[in-house]
Amino acid sequence: MIVCTTATLSHVPYAMEMAKSLRKHISNVKIVLGLVEEEVPNAVSSSVLFDQIILAKNLSIPNFNRFMFKLTVPLSQNSIKAQLLHHLFETDRSADIVVYVDCFTYFCGPIPEAIHMLDHYPIVVTPHLIDVHFTDAYEREMSLLNDGTFFGGFIALKRSDEAKDFLLWWSDKLNRDIRDPYASNFFDQKWLNFANVFFNAGILRHSGYQVGFWNFYEQSREIESQSNNSIMLKGGPLRLMNFGNENNNFDLHLDSLSERQSMRMQILRNHYQTNINSHDSYGLRQHAVWSYGSYQSGEKIADEARIKFRDLHHDHVPANPFELSNRQIMSTSKGADHA
């Protein structure tokens, strides 16, 4: 089995903790990091936690420089996952099962439920929410309608023609223009709404998979007991915790929990944060400079320039927009825009 993730340099400490927690619970697994940088620095290549590191530019993404120029850091990590999964199936013939988890995932146990589902489905996805809610969760549910029904930070696949077709389809969508009318960083997972419509995808409705700020208020996800080796929720054992904290949402949503549940989640988060700090002796989270954050001249790429570029027709821009400048991108004539 292969477990893979994606990260920029500043997110590598999180990927390291994911890998370390995975090794604790699952043996005989190959761990692959898809690194969204121009090169692999010594701080990463020297790590024993990854069996393989693959640069995004080596994933055969069409028009790679144009593709990457459109993306912010979060979008870049999310938009290459389909190509990474496809690449692993194509290049490692021994891989019958490949699982993607995002870099903020922490393994609290093995994942037998997901593996068992692959006996019956070539693709396994998990929804953001599994409990039925009414008005108390309306705003949260509206937000997830924007971001997608299924969580893009976990997907399991079994080698099959169906899985290959799915990855080719998903890659095609993610390789296209990143023009999102809802302005979300989760462009990738919106397409998963079609996963069990167009393909034979199984839906893993298990309370212990990818518990995060978007769902830890659900009753089935409430922590009932914990020991050194396992954590039990009301709905079953906790398998994967997700400590993604975009816009401080993890901290903010702790207020929605009971005092007891909030305290237990804070203990888990504090333990996780201590582990992350131990992986960051190089100060990557604070000081890493993203390879694709600047033009070749050294000028920082403005977000406005990326947004503008997404709307330009490729016939009117060079193969490598990193050779340009913010002024050149922003002053592109209207004739170069999409009609």
N, C-alpha and C positions, 0 to 999 in steps of 0.2 A: 504494500500500500504506500502511496505517496500522499503526503500532506503538504500543501503549498500555501504561500501567502505573498502579498505584495507590499512594498514599502519604499519610501524615499529614505535618504540617509538619516534625516531627523527622526524617523519612525523605526529605525532598526532596533533600538533597545526594546521596543514593544514586541517586535518580531522575535527577538532573542528570548524574551520571557515566555512567549507562546511556545516556542520550540522546547524550552526547558521543561515547561509544565507537561507538554505532550510526551516527552521521553519518560516522564515519571509514571505515566499511566498506560502507554502503548509501546510495546516493543516491536522490533522488526518493521520499522517504518522509516521511509526516506523523507527527509524534510528539505524542501526547496524554497528558496527566497527569490522572488522576482523583484529585482532592484531597479527602481526608476531613477537611474543616474547614468552619466556618461561612462563611468568606470567604477571598478570595485576598489575602494580604499583599503589600506592595510587593516584599519580598525574593524573592518567587516570580514575580509578574507581570512584573517587570523582566527576567527571564531570557530570553535569546534561544534557549535550547535546546529549549523547548516551543513547538509551533505552536498548541496549544490547551490550555486548562486548564478542566476541568469539575468543578464541585463535586458531591459525592455527593448532596447534597439536591436536585439538579436532575435526577436520574436516574429520576424517577417511581417510586421505591420505595414501595410501599404502607405507610401508617402509619409514616412515616420516623422520627419521634421515638421511637416505641416500639421500632422496629427497632434504631436506633442505641444506645439506652440499654442494650440487652442485650450490647453488644459491648465488648471490650477493643481496644486499638490493633491488635495483630496480627489479631484476628478481623475488625475493621472493614476493614482493607486487603484481606483475602482474600474477604470476603463480598459486596463490591460489584462484583467483576470481571465476573460474568455480565451484570449490568445495564449496566455500562459498554460491554461488547462489543455488546450488543443496541442500546443507544442510538446507537453509532457507525454501525452498519449502517442504522438507521432515519433518521438525520439527515444522513448524508453519502452521497448516492447515487453518488458517484464511487468509493467504496471497494469494490473487488471482493475484496480480501484484508485481513483485520484480524488482527493478531498481538498476543497479550497476553504480556508478560514481567513478572516481579516486579521490584521496584525494585533488588534486589541483583544483577541480571544485568549482566554485562559482555560486550560483543560483542568477540570476538577475530577475527571474520571475518564474511563474509556467510552467509546461511542457505539455500543453493540446494536442499539436500535436502528441507527442509520445504516450500519453494515448489513443488518438483517433485511432491511427494506430493499437493499440492492439485489437481494435474491429474487425480488419480484418486479423491480423497476430499474431501468437503466440510469435514471436521474432522480435525485432526492433533494427537495427543497423544504425549507421550514418557514412558516409564516411569522410575521412580527408578533401577532396576537393569537391566542388560542381560546381564551375565555369569552363568553358572550357578555357584552356590556350594554348598558342603556345610557341615559343622559349623563351619568357621572364621567364617562370616558369620551364624550362627544368630541371635544377639541383634540384630544390625542388621536382619535380615529381619523379625524379630518386631516391631520398632519400626515398620517400614514397613507391615506388615500393619495396624497401628493407624492410621497416617497416610494410607494409600491407595497403590494400586499405581502410579498415574500422578502425575506431578509437576504440581501446580496452578500453578506459576510459569512455565509455557510452554504455550500453546495457539494453534494457527493455524486460521483459518476462511476459507472461500471463500463469497462471497455465494451463497446457495441456500436453497431451502425447508427442506432438511434442517438446515442450520446454524441457521436461524431457529427451527425446532422445538426443536433442541437447546438453544439459549440460553433460550427460553421455559421449557423444562423445568428447566434448571439454575437459572435465576433463581427459579422457583417454590420449589425446594428451599431455596435460600439465603435467601429472604425469610421462610421459616417460622421456628418457634421454634429458637433455637440451643441446644437441649438435647442435649448430646453425652455419652453414657454413658462415653466413653473420654477425655473431658477433654483434647482436642487443640485446638491453634490452627488446625488444617488441616481444619476442617469442610467447606470448599469442595471439597477434592480427593478426599475419600472418595466423593463422588457420581460422580466420574469413573471409578470402578470399573465403572459401568454404561455408559460412553460408547460402547464398541464392542459392547455387547450390544443396547442400545436404538436405536443410531444407526450410520450408516456411517462410523465413525471409523477412520482409519488410525493405526497405531502406528509411530512413528519410532524405530527401534532403531539409534541412531547414538551412538557413544561420545563425540562432540564436543559434544553438546547438554546444557546445564545440568549441568556438572561441579561438584559441591559436596561438602561433608563427608560426605554420606550415600553417595557412590559413588566418591570419588576413589581409593579403595583397589583398585578393580577393575583387573585387568590391562590391559584394553583402554583404560583411561583414563590409563595411565602415560605421562608426557611422554617422548618420544624425542629431540626436537630443537626448537629455537626460534630464530627470527630476529626482526628488527624488525617484520616484516609478518605472521608466522604462527607457530603452535605446532602441532607434529605429535604426536599421541598414537599409541600402538600401533594403535589401531583407526581412525585417520583424523584429519583436521584438527580442532583445537579451534575450535568455533564460538561457544559461549556458556559462560562461566564464571559460577558463582553464588557470591557471597561472603557469603551469609546466614550469620550466626554466632549463631543463637539458643542461649542458654545456653552460649556460648563453645564450641560444638560444633566449629567449624572448627579452632580452636586445639587442642582436646583430641584430635581425630581425626588430627592430623598425626603423632601418636605411632604410629599404626598403619601408617605408610608406611615404606618404606626410607629410609635417610639421604639418598640422592640425590634421591628423589622428594619427600621432605619439604622439602629445601632449595629445590627448584624451586618448589614450591607456596608456600613462604614468600616467595620473591622476588616472585612474582605478587601475593600478598596485600599485601606491603609497598608495591609500586608502586600498587596499587589504593587503599590507605589514604592514600597521599600525595595522590592525585588527589581523594579524598573531602574531605580537609582543605582543598584549594584551593577547593572549592565552598561551604565553610561559614564564610565570613567573618562571618556574622551569629550564629554559635554556635547554629544551630538544633538540632543533635543534643543539646546539653546543656540549652538554656534554653527551647526551644519548649514552650508549654503547649497541650495538646490541647483543641480547642473543646468536645469532648464528654466531657471528663474531670471536669466539675463541674456542679452544679446551677446554676440561674439565680441563686441566692443567693450563689454563690461556694464553697459547701461541696463538697469533693472527694467524688466518688462512690466509695463503698467497693466492692471486688470482690464482697463478700458481698451487697450490695444489687443488683448486676447479676444475680448468680446467682439470688437470690430472685425478682427481677422476671421472669426467664425462665419461672418456674413459675406466674406469676399469669395468670388469665384476663383478657383485654382488657376484658371487660364491667365489671370492677371497678377499673380504673385509668384515669386521665385520658389524653387523647390525647397530652399532653406530660408525661411523667414527670420531665422536667428541672425542672418547677415544684415538685417535692416535695423531700424530704430523706431522708437515710439512715434516720432514725428512723421516718418515715412508711412507707417501703418495708418496713423490717424488721418493723414492728408490724402489717402488714396481716393481717387476720383469716384464719383457716383457711378460712372460707367463700368467700374469694376465690381460694383455690388450686384447681388442677385436681383433679378427683376422682380 
